[in-house]
Amino acid sequence: MLRTLARVTDRLKGHLALVLVQFCFGLFPVFGALAMRPQTGFSPFTVATFRIVTGAVALALLARVHAGRWSWPRREDRGRLLVCALTGIVLNQGLYLSGLARSNATNAGLMMCLIPVFTFALAVLARQERFRPVRALGVLIALGGTLPLVFARGEAQLLGEYGVGNLLMALNTLCYAVFLVLSKPLTARYSPLMVIAWCYVGSLWAAPVFAWGESVAPAETGDFAMWASLAFVLVFPTVVGYYLNVYALARVRASTTAMYIYFQPLISGLGGAWILGERPGPGTLVSAVALFAGLALVMRREPRIEPAAPEPEHARA
């Protein structure tokens, strides 16, 4: 009885951690937009620099405490790890923050729906997943759902008001999907927390590249809201979100974890409306419906086929 109660309590802790994870990542675009306020806030590359350095230090310490020691990957895994660092941290953050600075929190939340969509498509190409027509249809629907977010109506201009920013964030999700597919063999051999810590450490070379020619402070240095927003970005989506996700994965099934991704666009949209005063237009709502529908098909679990029961002896006569 006590053992069963302990298991139930452990699963509840896992679900609570997943809820907190969605708030960490769902509010990222809201506070990221506040930190990178046009003309007065931090530049996207400055925020990326702070994130890489903070993530490398904090996650390396957490990984060491969690494992009891720090370890380095095997020599044969180091090349893959460097590519994971490039796609999952350097390009991921550079593209996402540059896109967010040119778009808004609502669009950023919706674009995150493309991560599992691209991940499935790439996993099929890498032969990590089997091709399923229904899930492939979901990929097409989700990609079609991004069109109103990128292209403008009419012939005056090709891209919409936030088209460039949304396109950058779409590329960001593609890079992160590449990272997920490439890192899957690594997470089978090492702790997921250790893998993400290695990736951050392996991305430190990009910090001075991002910081080159950028100011480390915003134009309005006395603006408390911008510094507080930067602190939120550095603490919660950079460190706490990753750690809680690893904590939850040890307590609930991966399929359950994936289902929680639906909350992120909702949190981003509500946060953008409440804190930033964003008002999504009809095109955004159409995109939201298509992205959610495509995501649902991509994440659809195949029905299990139970083996047929053997015929009784008298039926064979």
Buried (B, 14 or more C-beta within 10 A) or exposed (E): EEEEEEEEEEBEBBBBBBEBBBBBBBBBBBBBBBBBBEEEBBBBBBBBBBBBBBBBBBBBEBBBEBBEEBEEBEEEBEEBBBBBBBBBBBBBBBBBBBBBBBBBBBBBBBBBBBBBBBBBBBBBEEEBBEEBEEBBBBBBBBBBBBEBBBBBEEEEEEEBEBBBBBBBBBBBBBBBBBBBBBBBEBBEEBBBBBBBBBBBBBBBEBBEEBBEEBEEEBEEEEBEEBBEBBBBBBBBBBBBBBBBBBBBBEBBEEEBBBEBBBBBBBBBBBBBBEBBEBEBEEBBEBBBEBBBBBBEBBBEEEEEEEEEEEEEEEEEE
